[in-house]
Amino acid sequence: MVIGVILVFAILMVIDIPYFLKNQNFKIILAYSFLMTLGLALSLILALDISITTPSQIIESIVNMM
């Protein structure tokens, strides 16, 4: 499953990056790379069945401290 997720992201990047390089949009390349890295990290976390703390729990604990 993990290899499949990595392959899908690699294929998407191989398809998209040459278009961005041809147009020399380096800001778009940075934004695209950041979002793809974030998406890959979240996809790998879900594929590995690692539980993620929900933001509502974090906010609730902060509010309870006050």
FENFEN-V651623 format. One record per helix or strand. SS is the DSSP state (A for helix, B for strand). FROM is the first residue (numbers start at 1). LEN is the number of residues. If there is no record, write none. Layout:
SS	FROM	LEN
SS	FROM	LEN
This chain:
A	2	22
A	26	22
A	55	11
